[in-house]
Amino acid sequence: MVTKVQIRSQFDLMNDLTSLMIDDLRDCEYSKAEYYQLPDVSSTDEAIVPEEIKVNKLTGELAHRAILNSFTDIYKKNSLSSRVLKRHPGILVIKNADVTALTSRIQQVNKAKAAFKECVLAIDNNDARFEAVHNAVPNLITLAAYRKIHAQSESPFSVRFTWMHKHATKTLTKKMALEMLDKSAGYRNPRMIDQQKWQSLVAQEQLRVASLGEKEKLRIRRPTRVSPQVNVRYTAENRYHVSAALPFILINPQPDVKLGTLPNYQKPESHPRKKEYDFLVDRLYLEQVDK
């Protein structure tokens, strides 16, 4: 059984290593610092999916300070949403650094973050986990603390930013889907005044799922909020992308590396070639998995 002391001990290690990394970064020379400040999301607006997001670009010392501060932004703030996490896209280009020492420090922090996450997730029950974590570290946003710090010391051709639409997926059996719908029938849907109509709707959904074969594979494919990402390219074939939830650190790159900025987000119009999903249950994004 994971104890409060174990959680706090692992958190303190992660916190201490993060502070050391910030000190290391503060002591490094940098050739470029850009921080793309995103609007705060209040707890009252967290359910609203934005159709546009304005980016406020900070540069130089202001950006450098915001970048360093972002690594410790892991606590709840009054009136701000703790469900829609604050993201900190940005780039810090370090020059003349001891590559081995700096990359080692970043790896230590990421290892401690992974160990803290493993410690927390060892508690199976969600309620017990929440209670244990917030007794050990009050007001902590665990998902913010888990965030990996991305860095690159091999000079790429380009580092650019973009917005990504992602989906949260969960695989279900027919039995699990029916159990989920059974619970839904007992809920009161605030958008439907007539509870009888709500139960009738759920009953129709249950019939559609019940008509499937017992071994049918199902999944929930729920769209999530748009999020910034970093695209790192070496060649047309050798490229990768990572989350821009935290600033990207580029260590001792070549002077000709191409660096982009994060543009404002504007929800795109539906593309004619975009796949249309045939959901069994639209409101849950429940669909059959292709065989």
C-alpha positions as CSV (number, residue, x, y, z in Angstrom):
1,M,0.0,0.0,0.0
2,V,1.4,3.4,-1.0
3,T,1.6,5.8,1.9
4,K,1.4,9.5,2.2
5,V,5.1,9.6,3.2
6,Q,6.1,7.7,0.0
7,I,4.1,10.1,-2.2
8,R,5.5,13.1,-0.5
9,S,9.0,11.8,-0.6
10,Q,8.8,11.0,-4.3
11,F,7.2,14.4,-5.0
12,D,10.0,16.2,-3.0
13,L,12.7,14.5,-5.1
14,M,11.0,15.5,-8.3
15,N,10.6,19.1,-7.0
16,D,14.2,19.3,-5.9
17,L,15.5,18.0,-9.2
18,T,13.2,20.4,-11.1
19,S,14.6,23.3,-9.1
20,L,18.2,22.3,-9.9
21,M,17.3,22.0,-13.6
22,I,15.8,25.6,-13.5
23,D,19.0,26.8,-11.9
24,D,21.0,25.1,-14.6
25,L,18.9,26.7,-17.3
26,R,19.1,30.1,-15.7
27,D,22.9,29.9,-15.7
28,C,23.0,28.9,-19.4
29,E,23.5,31.4,-22.2
30,Y,20.6,31.5,-24.6
31,S,20.3,32.7,-28.2
32,K,16.5,32.7,-28.4
33,A,13.6,32.6,-25.9
34,E,10.0,32.7,-27.0
35,Y,7.0,31.9,-24.9
36,Y,3.5,31.7,-26.4
37,Q,1.1,32.8,-23.7
38,L,-2.3,31.3,-24.0
39,P,-5.5,32.6,-22.4
40,D,-6.4,31.3,-19.0
41,V,-9.5,29.1,-18.8
42,S,-11.8,29.7,-15.8
43,S,-13.6,27.0,-14.0
44,T,-16.9,28.4,-15.4
45,D,-15.7,28.1,-19.0
46,E,-13.9,24.8,-18.9
47,A,-16.7,23.0,-20.8
48,I,-16.6,25.4,-23.7
49,V,-14.7,24.2,-26.7
50,P,-13.0,27.2,-28.2
51,E,-13.2,28.0,-31.9
52,E,-10.3,30.3,-31.7
53,I,-7.3,30.9,-29.4
54,K,-5.3,34.0,-29.4
55,V,-1.5,33.6,-28.8
56,N,0.4,36.4,-27.0
57,K,4.1,36.0,-28.0
58,L,6.7,37.0,-25.4
59,T,10.4,37.3,-26.3
60,G,13.7,37.8,-24.7
61,E,14.0,38.1,-20.9
62,L,10.2,38.2,-20.4
63,A,9.9,34.9,-22.3
64,H,12.9,33.4,-20.5
65,R,11.3,34.2,-17.1
66,A,8.0,32.7,-18.2
67,I,9.7,29.6,-19.5
68,L,11.5,28.9,-16.3
69,N,8.4,29.6,-14.2
70,S,6.3,27.2,-16.3
71,F,8.2,24.1,-15.0
72,T,6.8,24.7,-11.5
73,D,3.2,25.5,-12.5
74,I,1.6,22.4,-11.0
75,Y,-0.8,23.7,-8.5
76,K,-4.5,24.7,-8.6
77,K,-5.2,28.4,-8.8
78,N,-8.4,30.1,-7.6
79,S,-11.1,30.6,-10.2
80,L,-9.0,28.8,-12.9
81,S,-10.0,25.4,-14.3
82,S,-8.1,22.4,-12.9
83,R,-9.6,20.2,-15.6
84,V,-8.3,22.2,-18.6
85,L,-4.7,22.4,-17.8
86,K,-2.7,25.5,-18.5
87,R,-0.3,24.8,-21.3
88,H,3.1,26.6,-21.7
89,P,4.3,26.4,-25.4
90,G,7.6,28.0,-26.0
91,I,11.2,27.4,-27.1
92,L,14.5,28.1,-25.3
93,V,17.5,27.8,-27.5
94,I,20.6,27.2,-25.3
95,K,24.1,28.0,-26.6
96,N,27.6,27.0,-25.4
97,A,26.2,24.5,-22.8
98,D,27.7,21.4,-21.4
99,V,25.4,19.1,-23.3
100,T,26.1,16.0,-21.2
101,A,25.4,17.8,-17.9
102,L,22.3,19.6,-19.1
103,T,20.7,16.6,-20.8
104,S,21.5,14.4,-17.8
105,R,19.8,16.9,-15.5
106,I,16.6,17.0,-17.8
107,Q,16.6,13.1,-17.9
108,Q,16.8,13.0,-14.1
109,V,13.8,15.3,-13.8
110,N,11.8,13.2,-16.3
111,K,12.8,10.0,-14.5
112,A,11.6,11.5,-11.2
113,K,8.3,12.6,-12.8
114,A,7.7,9.1,-14.2
115,A,8.5,7.6,-10.7
116,F,6.1,10.0,-9.0
117,K,3.4,9.1,-11.5
118,E,4.0,5.4,-11.0
119,C,3.8,5.9,-7.2
120,V,0.5,7.7,-7.5
121,L,-1.1,5.3,-10.0
122,A,-0.2,2.3,-7.8
123,I,-3.3,3.3,-5.8
124,D,-6.1,1.6,-7.8
125,N,-9.1,3.3,-6.4
126,N,-9.7,6.8,-7.9
127,D,-11.2,8.3,-4.8
128,A,-8.4,6.8,-2.6
129,R,-5.8,8.1,-5.0
130,F,-7.2,11.6,-5.0
131,E,-7.4,11.6,-1.2
132,A,-3.8,10.3,-0.8
133,V,-2.2,12.7,-3.2
134,H,-4.0,15.8,-1.9
135,N,-3.3,14.9,1.7
136,A,0.4,14.6,0.8
137,V,0.6,17.6,-1.6
138,P,-2.3,19.9,-1.2
139,N,-3.7,21.6,-4.3
140,L,-1.4,19.6,-6.7
141,I,-2.6,19.0,-10.2
142,T,-1.1,15.6,-10.8
143,L,-1.4,15.7,-14.6
144,A,0.6,18.9,-14.7
145,A,3.3,17.4,-12.4
146,Y,3.5,14.3,-14.7
147,R,4.4,16.4,-17.8
148,K,7.6,15.3,-19.5
149,I,10.1,18.0,-20.4
150,H,11.2,17.7,-24.1
151,A,14.7,18.7,-25.2
152,Q,16.9,18.0,-28.2
153,S,20.7,18.3,-28.4
154,E,21.1,17.0,-32.0
155,S,20.7,19.9,-34.2
156,P,17.6,19.4,-36.5
157,F,16.6,21.1,-39.8
158,S,13.7,22.8,-38.2
159,V,11.5,23.2,-35.0
160,R,8.0,24.4,-35.7
161,F,4.8,24.7,-33.7
162,T,1.2,23.8,-34.7
163,W,-2.1,22.9,-33.2
164,M,-3.3,19.3,-32.9
165,H,-6.7,17.8,-32.7
166,K,-6.5,14.5,-30.7
167,H,-8.9,11.8,-29.6
168,A,-9.1,10.0,-26.3
169,T,-9.8,6.3,-27.0
170,K,-11.0,3.5,-24.7
171,T,-11.7,0.0,-25.8
172,L,-14.8,-1.7,-24.5
173,T,-16.5,-5.1,-24.6
174,K,-20.2,-5.3,-25.3
175,K,-20.9,-6.1,-21.6
176,M,-19.0,-3.0,-20.5
177,A,-20.8,-0.8,-23.0
178,L,-24.2,-2.1,-21.8
179,E,-23.2,-1.5,-18.1
180,M,-22.2,2.1,-19.0
181,L,-25.6,2.7,-20.7
182,D,-27.4,1.1,-17.8
183,K,-25.8,3.7,-15.5
184,S,-26.8,6.4,-18.0
185,A,-30.4,5.5,-17.7
186,G,-30.4,6.5,-14.0
187,Y,-28.8,9.9,-14.6
188,R,-30.8,13.1,-14.9
189,N,-29.8,14.9,-18.1
190,P,-30.0,18.7,-17.5
191,R,-30.4,19.3,-21.3
192,M,-33.6,17.2,-21.5
193,I,-36.5,18.5,-19.5
194,D,-38.5,15.3,-19.9
195,Q,-36.8,12.4,-18.0
196,Q,-39.0,9.9,-19.7
197,K,-37.6,11.0,-23.1
198,W,-34.1,10.7,-21.8
199,Q,-34.7,7.1,-20.6
200,S,-36.3,6.3,-23.9
201,L,-33.2,7.6,-25.8
202,V,-30.9,5.4,-23.6
203,A,-33.2,2.4,-24.2
204,Q,-32.8,2.8,-27.9
205,E,-29.0,3.0,-27.5
206,Q,-29.1,-0.2,-25.4
207,L,-31.0,-2.0,-28.1
208,R,-28.4,-1.1,-30.7
209,V,-25.6,-2.4,-28.6
210,A,-27.5,-5.5,-27.4
211,S,-28.0,-6.5,-31.0
212,L,-24.3,-6.9,-31.6
213,G,-22.4,-10.2,-31.3
214,E,-20.9,-11.1,-28.0
215,K,-17.3,-10.8,-29.2
216,E,-17.8,-7.5,-31.0
217,K,-15.1,-5.0,-30.2
218,L,-16.1,-1.5,-29.3
219,R,-14.4,1.7,-28.5
220,I,-15.1,5.3,-27.3
221,R,-13.3,7.8,-29.6
222,R,-13.9,11.1,-27.9
223,P,-12.4,14.3,-29.3
224,T,-10.4,16.3,-26.9
225,R,-9.5,20.0,-26.8
226,V,-7.1,21.2,-29.4
227,S,-3.5,21.5,-28.0
228,P,-0.2,22.9,-29.2
229,Q,2.6,20.7,-30.3
230,V,6.2,20.9,-31.4
231,N,7.3,19.4,-34.8
232,V,11.0,18.5,-35.0
233,R,12.3,17.7,-38.5
234,Y,15.6,16.4,-39.6
235,T,14.6,15.1,-43.0
236,A,11.3,14.4,-44.8
237,E,11.3,10.9,-43.3
238,N,13.1,11.6,-40.0
239,R,10.8,13.8,-38.0
240,Y,8.7,13.6,-34.9
241,H,6.3,15.6,-32.8
242,V,5.8,16.1,-29.1
243,S,3.5,17.9,-26.8
244,A,4.1,21.6,-26.3
245,A,2.4,21.6,-22.9
246,L,5.9,22.7,-21.6
247,P,8.5,24.8,-23.4
248,F,10.8,22.9,-25.8
249,I,14.6,23.1,-25.0
250,L,17.0,23.1,-28.0
251,I,20.6,22.7,-26.9
252,N,23.6,24.0,-28.9
253,P,21.9,23.9,-32.3
254,Q,23.5,24.9,-35.6
255,P,23.0,28.6,-36.5
256,D,20.9,27.7,-39.6
257,V,18.2,25.7,-37.8
258,K,14.8,27.0,-38.9
259,L,12.6,28.0,-36.0
260,G,8.8,28.6,-36.2
261,T,6.3,30.2,-33.9
262,L,2.9,29.1,-32.6
263,P,0.1,30.8,-34.6
264,N,-3.3,31.8,-33.3
265,Y,-5.7,28.9,-33.4
266,Q,-8.8,29.0,-35.7
267,K,-11.1,26.0,-35.8
268,P,-10.8,24.6,-39.4
269,E,-13.8,24.0,-41.5
270,S,-14.7,20.4,-42.1
271,H,-12.6,18.9,-44.8
272,P,-14.4,17.0,-47.6
273,R,-12.0,14.0,-47.2
274,K,-12.3,13.9,-43.4
275,K,-13.5,10.6,-42.2
276,E,-17.1,10.6,-41.0
277,Y,-17.6,8.3,-38.0
278,D,-20.7,6.1,-37.8
279,F,-21.2,6.0,-34.0
280,L,-23.5,3.5,-32.4
281,V,-24.1,6.0,-29.6
282,D,-23.4,9.5,-30.8
283,R,-23.3,11.2,-27.4
284,L,-20.7,8.8,-26.1
285,Y,-18.7,8.6,-29.3
286,L,-19.2,4.8,-29.1
287,E,-18.3,2.9,-32.3
288,Q,-17.5,-0.6,-33.5
289,V,-13.8,-1.4,-34.1
290,D,-13.1,-2.3,-37.7
291,K,-12.1,-6.0,-38.0
